[in-house]
Every structure is written in C-alpha cells, then in structure tokens.
Amino acid sequence: MSSFQKPAFLQLLSKHLASYPEMQPQDLVKLCYQRAFGAAHFCGEMQQAVDAAVQETAECVGCSEPLLQPLDVNGDFYRFSLSAAKQLGLDILPFARAFALDSATCTADSDWFSDALTALEELSVQGMFSFPPEQMKAYLAEYRAAGCPSVSHSQHYRNLYRPHYRVFCGQVARLLPLMIAITQKRAALPQGKRLSVALDGFAASGKTTAGEYLAEIFETDLVHMDDFFLPPALRTAERLAESGGNVHYERFSQEVAPYLQQAVPFAYRVFSCKAMDFAGSRPIGASDLLFVEGAYALHPRYRENYGLTAFFDICPESQQQRILHRNGAELWQRFRDVWIPMERQYATDFGIQQQADFILR
C-alpha cells in the first residue's frame, strides 16, 4: 500500500512553491523524486561524496536561505543547503560523509512516487502552478516513457535559485539538527577543550545505532554505557531500587567523567555482562569531540560535564516490537519487568527528557 497522502503532499508543495514560485514541471518531479528516493541515486564511495561536496561548496555562493528544508511533513526527509552551510561557516565534511552513508541505507518508495506524479498532473489542471497544464502533461508523458529516471533541476530554476544541497532521509534526517549543533559548538571550542555529547534514552530507541553513526561521520570515539554494567557485588535490593542505580556510575565518574571536557587521551575498563567480569579496556583518543551513548548517560552525578545532550524517545508499542525482533521473547520479559521500569523511573525522577537539548523519536 502506498504511503502517499494528498493533504500532506499539498502542504509540501505549497511550502516549496512559496519559496520557489518559478518551479517548472521538471523541478516539481525532482522534488517528488527526492522525497521518494532520498539519496539512493548516489552510488559512489564516501571519498567521492566528500570531494564532490567540498568542491561544490567552494564554488557556490553563500546565502541566507534555510539550512534545512523539509521534504515531508513528518521531518523524515530534509534538503541540506550547501550554500547556507557555507554562509554559516559550517564544516561540510561530516555532512558529506553522512550523505554517503545515507545513500547506502535509504529505501525507495516507488509507489509514493507514482502517486505523486499522478497528483502533479491533477493539480496542474486545477491551476496550482505558474505554467499551463499541457506543459505538465507533456513533460510527464515523456518522463514516464523514459522510465522515470533520476532528474536534475531545470535551467530556469538553476538560474533563479542556484540550488546546492544534499538530501537526507530517515534516521539520518532526524539527527541533522543535532549534527548542526555539534558542528557549531565544536568550532567554538577553546584549544585543548573537548565537546562531549550524551545520547541517553529508552531501550531500543536507537541510541547505539545513532552513536556509532555519529562517531563514524565525525571520525571520533564513542563510549558505551553498557561497558558500565553494574557488577553483581553492587546489585543489592537497595541499589536497584535507587533511581539511576542500575549502572556503575561511581566507576564512570572516576574513569570517564574527568575527561569529558578535556581533549586528552584516556582509557576505561570494559565490564562484560556475559563474563560478569572486566574484559580489557577501551582507549579513547585526544579528539575534541566525544560521544557517550546509552541509558543513564545523563545521570546527575556527571551530566553537567556534557556540552550537548540528546534523549531518544520511543513509544511502548515500537519498543516492544524492536526488542522482540532484536532480543527474542525470553529477554523481552526481562526488559519489560526489570530494565524498562528502571529506565523510566530514572528518566522521570531526574527529569532527563525535559532537560535534554534534543528529543529524538
């Protein structure tokens, strides 16, 4: 079944037509193509994406257009303006790497695209666009006959609006506001200082995936809160009844927290919940950026050491589905009866979600 919804499509078109009233049939089809396929049309390697973005940014004229423009009403698709990024002085490299990674994971929505093309033809007859409906009909007939390939902007659009951007969707799109804030704060860091970013949230909300992704595109290290599993000797009834007590916060305070603001190398011990013992150590470099992911990352004992914070939320229904798929029915019962209630008590008692800089769903 197609996910196409005409009211949402009309809202999308109206916003873009308000900013770009001279859009031609070709440009409207491109807008639909971007919404349906994201970055899927890019098939190169990461270095190619980086080189292309750097070159294009250098050649484009900085402008004051919005840095992010939604391609749907839910915030799942965005256009990221290279011109606006240049105007703001943003480091383009992490966004170029993100685009390459996004192109390898985004999924096409051909049914939505087909419905959108039909709607374009209907709306042109209703006089929504600045050109006659015959022009849209002729363009779509030729475009469909060609097999609906990837399409570029019209020369008329290029001359008027000088488009320079990258398209993002899904998981990557929802991280863009956080990525922008990271890039801006990192650029303003005093020498020798480190920006540490906490990624807290509920089980199965995407913290680990996001942390690994962000560490890769920013080329830096990632600390996992799972490495601070509470040892059996500390798992007393009193400790487990404590809000935020289901993590070895004392050891995190000693081995990681002192380095969250200082760009120096360090290492922390990794506790294996399978072996119920320490399993080596994890070295952390001297980068000026560090990510910490996992539940209890924003424990009050050390959360003031972070420069940015994000909370990953998830509805109970989606949480159950993801945990069942990821961990199976037996472990789901453990999550349901023990770990999830602990996480939600911690989040509620300490106002973790309310105090986070970003809420990601």
Buried (B, 14 or more C-beta within 10 A) or exposed (E): EEEBEEEEBEBBBEBBBEEBEBBBBBBBBBBBBBBBBBBBBBEEEBEEBBEBBBEBBEEBEBBEBEBBBBBBBEBBBBBBBBBBBBBBEBBBBBBBBBBBBBBEBBEEBEEBBBBBBEBBBEBBEEEBBEBEBEBBBEBBEEBEEEEBEEBEBBEEBEEBBEBBBBBBBBBBBBBBBBBBBBBBBBEEBEEEEBBBBBBBBBBBBBBBEBBBBBBBBBEBBBBBBBBBBBBEEBEEEEEEEBBBBBBBBEBBBEBBBEBBBBBEEBEBBBBEEEEEEEEEEBEBEBBBBBBBBBBBBBBBBBBEBBBBBBBBBBEEEEBBBBBBEEBEEEEBEEBBEEBBEBBEBBBEEBEBBEEBBBEBE
